[in-house]
Amino acid sequence: MAEKITVLGIFRYFLYIGASGFGGPLAIIEYMRRDLVMKKKWMTLEEFREYFGYAQIAPGPLAFQVGLYFSYFKKGFWAAVLSGVGLVLPSYIVVLIFSVFYKEFKDIQYIVWALYGISPVIVAIIFFSGFNLSKSVFSKEVIQYILFFGSVFLTIFFRTPIIYLIIGSALVSLIYFTVKDKLIFRNKSGGLDLAGVAMMLTFIATELFSAAQGKILLMFNNVKDSVSAKLIEMSLLFLKVGALTYGSGFVIVGVLRQEVVDRLGWLTPKEFLDGIAFGQITPGPVVITSTFIGYMTNGFAGSLLATVCIFLPSFIMCMILAQRIQKIRDNFYLKALIKGANAAAIGAILSTAFFLSKDAIVDYYTAGLFLIGLAVLFFTKVKPYYIIAASAGAGILLKLYL
């Protein structure tokens, strides 16, 4: 017999998942399927598949979106708000505690040694995540592989911003499929397809927003408090990343690395890598690494703003899309855009692993830990957080005895 669904019950469940959902987005989505379909019977398997499909449409973390759609369609807007808060809050608190500890004690010898062992395994996890995601993203279309390899090449050799690659790949994919299938923004009756034009204009608008970010910041040049100005800049950055990044949480992490390490210099490569480690050993969404970045940059206020701003665009888009999702989910142009965006996103994940490896794999021992981590991930079902814990111990032992 199915349990009765209440708004409070939804909040309690997502608070529980937020506190116990280790393993990344796909693992959390699988927990939802097990609990909400099989145990509580709050939704059917068909509904679950629909919500998972809807989550491919908007940018942002997949598991977060699946939870939002389920909660909204079952109990409305406030249920969606509470499910989002419940999913994020536990990991936010844990990562915030880690961040405070790290900022105060990161130079303690044993902490340094543990992170020495963890870092190469984090790179292995990111690589493994990209490989797994590619199996569900790539079809037989050659254009996806071209966009994927193009994304890797441009990111590694020309340091092209990942956000621009995702937007550009989406537009190339749209043009390719419309030309290939001879649709060119025409509907079945021969008239103008307004939905297709709207999708195109949406992506152009996001490009303009990205380009205008610097001009928006000029509005705050007269802000006397430099900390406030930096908080504004950070908030705009996380809103932009949250609004324009498709794919798994590791895509968002890759975009943030380009922004906060390469472009702005807010964190060192090593600090950023350590932040990913904290995001991996805590439950909840991978992009909770944003909490660490915010705290290291602007203290408690920064941690709160970074966390809210990275999730807020996805929440707003999901709530808007939920009103018309049944009509647009099979839209040809939307599917074409997403194919290109996802192909570039996979390339971004692997490129991120490449860049992080230069700071994580620094000798034969860390190279060995990387290879062992990959082997365990590919050939066993051991959870990533167990591998991270073991690698921390291995790092300490290696430094003690070798």
C-alpha positions in Angstrom: 0.0 0.0 0.0 1.3 3.4 -1.0 2.2 5.9 1.7 0.3 9.2 1.7 2.3 12.0 0.1 2.5 15.2 2.1 4.7 18.3 1.6 6.3 17.7 5.0 6.9 14.0 4.0 8.6 15.1 0.8 10.9 17.5 2.7 11.8 14.7 5.2 12.6 12.3 2.4 14.9 14.7 0.5 16.6 15.7 3.8 17.3 12.0 4.3 18.6 11.6 0.8 20.7 14.8 1.1 22.3 13.4 4.3 22.8 9.8 3.1 23.0 10.0 -0.7 26.6 9.2 -1.5 28.0 8.3 -4.9 27.1 11.2 -7.2 24.1 12.2 -9.3 23.3 8.9 -10.9 23.5 7.0 -7.6 21.2 9.6 -6.0 18.7 9.2 -8.8 18.8 5.4 -8.4 18.1 5.9 -4.6 15.0 7.9 -5.6 13.8 5.2 -8.0 14.2 2.6 -5.3 12.6 4.5 -2.5 9.9 6.5 -4.3 8.8 3.9 -6.9 9.5 0.6 -5.1 9.2 1.3 -1.4 6.9 4.3 -0.8 5.1 4.0 -4.2 4.8 7.7 -4.4 5.2 7.5 -8.2 5.1 4.9 -10.9 8.1 3.7 -12.9 6.8 5.5 -15.9 6.5 8.8 -14.0 10.1 8.3 -12.8 11.3 7.9 -16.4 9.5 11.0 -17.4 11.0 13.1 -14.7 14.5 11.7 -15.5 13.9 12.7 -19.1 12.7 16.2 -18.1 16.0 16.7 -16.2 17.9 16.5 -19.5 16.2 19.7 -20.8 17.4 22.4 -18.3 21.0 23.1 -17.2 22.1 22.2 -13.8 22.5 19.1 -11.6 20.5 16.1 -12.7 19.5 14.6 -9.3 18.4 18.0 -8.1 16.1 18.5 -11.1 14.6 15.0 -10.8 13.7 15.8 -7.2 12.2 19.1 -8.2 10.0 17.7 -11.0 8.7 14.9 -8.7 7.9 17.2 -5.9 6.3 19.9 -8.1 4.0 17.5 -10.0 3.0 15.7 -6.8 2.4 18.5 -4.3 3.2 21.8 -6.0 5.6 24.7 -5.8 6.4 24.7 -2.1 7.0 21.0 -2.1 9.6 21.6 -4.9 11.2 24.4 -2.8 11.5 22.1 0.2 12.8 19.1 -1.7 15.6 21.3 -3.2 16.5 22.7 0.3 16.4 19.2 1.8 18.6 17.7 -0.9 21.3 20.5 -0.6 21.2 21.5 3.1 23.0 18.5 4.7 25.9 18.5 2.3 26.1 22.3 2.5 26.6 22.0 6.3 29.2 19.2 6.1 31.2 21.0 3.3 31.1 24.2 5.2 32.5 22.5 8.3 35.2 20.9 6.1 36.0 24.3 4.6 36.4 26.0 7.9 38.7 23.2 9.1 40.7 23.2 5.9 41.2 27.0 5.9 42.6 26.8 9.5 44.5 23.5 9.4 45.3 22.7 5.8 49.1 23.0 6.5 49.1 20.3 9.2 51.4 17.5 7.9 48.9 14.6 8.1 46.3 16.6 6.3 48.7 17.5 3.5 49.7 13.8 3.2 46.1 12.6 3.1 45.2 15.1 0.4 48.4 13.9 -1.5 46.8 10.5 -1.7 43.3 11.7 -2.4 44.1 14.0 -5.3 45.0 11.4 -8.0 41.9 9.3 -7.1 39.7 12.4 -7.5 41.1 12.7 -11.1 40.3 9.0 -11.6 36.7 9.5 -10.4 36.2 12.5 -12.7 37.5 10.5 -15.7 35.3 7.5 -14.8 32.2 9.8 -14.4 32.8 11.2 -17.9 33.2 7.7 -19.4 30.0 6.5 -17.7 28.0 9.6 -18.8 29.2 9.2 -22.4 27.5 5.8 -22.6 24.1 7.4 -22.0 24.7 10.5 -24.1 26.4 9.5 -27.4 24.2 8.1 -30.2 25.3 6.9 -33.6 25.5 10.5 -34.9 29.0 11.4 -36.1 28.4 15.1 -35.3 28.4 14.3 -31.6 31.9 12.7 -31.8 33.1 15.7 -33.8 31.8 18.1 -31.2 33.2 16.0 -28.4 36.8 15.9 -29.8 36.5 19.5 -30.8 35.6 20.4 -27.2 38.6 18.5 -25.8 41.0 20.0 -28.4 39.9 23.6 -27.9 39.8 23.3 -24.1 43.2 21.7 -23.7 45.2 23.5 -26.4 43.5 26.9 -26.6 41.9 27.1 -23.1 38.6 28.0 -24.6 35.9 28.7 -21.9 33.8 25.6 -21.5 30.6 27.6 -21.4 31.2 29.0 -24.9 32.0 25.5 -26.1 28.7 24.1 -24.8 26.7 27.0 -26.3 28.6 26.8 -29.6 28.2 23.0 -29.8 24.5 23.3 -29.1 24.1 25.8 -32.0 26.2 23.7 -34.4 24.2 20.6 -33.5 20.9 22.6 -34.1 22.1 23.8 -37.5 23.4 20.3 -38.5 20.2 18.5 -37.6 17.9 21.1 -39.1 19.8 21.0 -42.4 20.2 17.2 -42.3 16.5 16.7 -41.8 15.4 19.6 -43.9 13.3 21.2 -41.2 14.9 24.7 -41.1 12.4 26.2 -38.7 9.3 25.0 -40.5 6.4 23.1 -38.9 4.3 20.4 -40.6 1.9 22.9 -42.1 4.8 24.8 -43.7 4.6 27.8 -41.3 7.2 29.2 -39.0 8.0 27.0 -36.0 7.8 29.4 -33.1 9.1 26.8 -30.6 12.2 26.3 -32.7 12.9 30.0 -33.1 12.4 30.4 -29.3 15.0 27.8 -28.6 17.5 29.5 -30.9 16.8 32.9 -29.3 17.2 31.5 -25.8 20.7 30.3 -26.5 21.6 33.6 -28.2 20.2 35.4 -25.1 22.4 33.3 -22.8 25.4 34.2 -24.9 24.6 37.9 -24.6 24.2 37.5 -20.9 27.6 35.9 -20.6 29.2 38.7 -22.7 27.4 41.4 -20.7 28.6 40.1 -17.3 31.5 42.5 -17.3 29.3 45.5 -18.1 26.9 44.5 -15.3 29.8 44.5 -12.9 30.7 48.1 -13.9 27.4 49.2 -12.3 28.9 48.3 -8.9 32.2 50.1 -9.4 31.2 52.7 -6.9 30.6 50.2 -4.1 32.8 51.3 -1.3 33.0 48.0 0.5 35.4 45.8 -1.6 34.0 42.7 0.1 30.5 43.5 -1.1 31.8 44.1 -4.6 33.5 40.7 -4.6 30.3 39.0 -3.3 28.4 40.6 -6.2 31.0 39.4 -8.7 30.9 35.9 -7.2 27.1 35.8 -7.2 27.0 36.7 -10.9 29.6 34.1 -11.7 27.8 31.3 -10.0 24.4 32.4 -11.5 26.0 32.3 -15.0 27.6 28.9 -14.5 24.4 27.5 -13.0 22.3 28.9 -15.9 24.5 27.8 -18.8 26.0 24.5 -18.0 24.5 21.2 -19.2 25.6 17.7 -18.1 26.7 16.3 -14.8 28.0 18.1 -11.8 31.5 17.5 -13.0 30.8 19.7 -16.0 29.9 22.6 -13.7 33.0 21.8 -11.6 35.1 22.1 -14.8 33.6 25.4 -15.7 34.2 26.7 -12.2 37.9 25.6 -12.4 38.4 27.7 -15.5 36.7 30.7 -13.8 38.0 30.7 -10.2 41.5 29.2 -10.9 42.5 30.2 -14.4 40.7 33.5 -15.0 40.2 35.0 -11.5 42.9 33.3 -9.5 40.7 33.1 -6.4 42.0 29.6 -5.6 45.2 27.7 -6.4 44.9 24.5 -8.5 45.7 22.5 -5.4 43.1 24.2 -3.3 40.4 23.7 -6.0 41.3 20.0 -6.2 41.0 19.7 -2.4 37.6 21.3 -2.6 36.5 18.6 -5.1 37.7 16.0 -2.7 35.4 17.5 0.1 32.5 17.5 -2.4 33.1 13.8 -3.1 33.3 12.5 0.4 30.1 14.2 1.4 26.6 13.1 0.4 24.4 15.1 -2.0 25.1 16.8 -5.3 28.7 17.0 -6.7 28.4 20.8 -7.2 28.3 21.3 -3.5 32.0 22.1 -4.1 30.6 25.6 -4.7 30.2 25.9 -0.9 34.0 25.4 -0.5 34.8 27.9 -3.2 32.5 30.5 -1.7 33.9 30.1 1.8 37.5 30.2 0.7 36.7 33.4 -1.3 34.3 35.3 0.9 33.8 33.4 4.2 30.3 32.3 5.4 28.4 34.8 3.3 30.3 33.6 0.2 29.5 29.9 1.0 25.8 30.7 1.3 25.6 32.9 -1.8 27.7 30.5 -4.0 25.5 27.5 -3.0 22.2 29.4 -3.6 23.4 30.9 -6.9 24.6 27.6 -8.4 21.3 25.9 -7.8 18.9 28.8 -8.3 18.9 29.0 -12.1 18.2 25.3 -12.4 15.3 25.7 -9.9 13.8 28.7 -11.8 14.1 27.0 -15.2 12.5 23.7 -13.9 9.6 25.6 -12.4 9.0 27.5 -15.7 9.5 24.4 -17.9 7.1 22.3 -15.7 4.2 24.5 -16.9 4.8 23.4 -20.6 7.0 20.4 -20.3 4.5 18.0 -21.9 4.4 20.1 -25.0 8.1 20.8 -25.5 9.8 17.6 -24.3 9.7 16.0 -27.8 10.6 19.2 -29.6 13.0 18.5 -32.5 15.0 21.7 -32.0 15.4 21.2 -28.3 16.6 17.6 -28.8 19.1 18.9 -31.4 20.4 21.5 -29.0 20.8 19.1 -26.1 22.7 16.6 -28.2 25.4 19.1 -29.0 25.5 20.6 -25.5 25.9 17.1 -24.0 28.7 16.1 -26.4 30.7 19.2 -25.5 29.9 18.6 -21.8 31.5 15.1 -21.9 34.6 16.7 -23.5 34.6 19.3 -20.7 34.7 16.5 -18.0 37.7 14.8 -19.6 39.5 18.1 -20.2 38.9 18.9 -16.5 40.5 15.6 -15.5 43.5 16.4 -17.7 44.1 19.8 -16.2 43.6 18.6 -12.6 46.0 15.6 -13.2 48.9 18.0 -13.6 48.6 19.1 -10.0 47.5 15.7 -8.6 49.8 13.2 -10.4 53.2 14.5 -9.4 55.3 11.3 -9.1 55.3 7.6 -9.5 53.3 7.0 -6.4 50.4 9.3 -7.3 50.5 7.8 -10.8 50.1 4.4 -9.2 47.2 5.6 -7.0 45.5 7.1 -10.1 45.8 3.8 -12.0 44.6 1.7 -9.0 41.7 4.0 -8.5 40.7 3.7 -12.2 41.0 -0.1 -12.0 38.8 -0.3 -8.9 36.2 2.0 -10.4 36.0 0.1 -13.7 36.2 -3.5 -12.4 34.5 -3.4 -9.0 31.4 -1.9 -7.5 33.2 -0.2 -4.6 31.7 3.2 -3.9 33.9 6.3 -4.6 33.9 7.5 -1.0 35.5 4.2 0.2 38.2 4.6 -2.5 38.8 8.2 -1.3 39.1 7.1 2.3 41.5 4.4 1.4 43.6 6.7 -0.8 43.9 9.2 2.1 45.3 6.4 4.3 47.6 5.4 1.4 48.9 8.9 1.1 49.8 9.1 4.8 51.5 5.7 4.7 53.5 6.6 1.6 54.8 9.8 3.2 55.5 8.1 6.5 57.5 5.2 5.1 58.7 6.1 1.6 
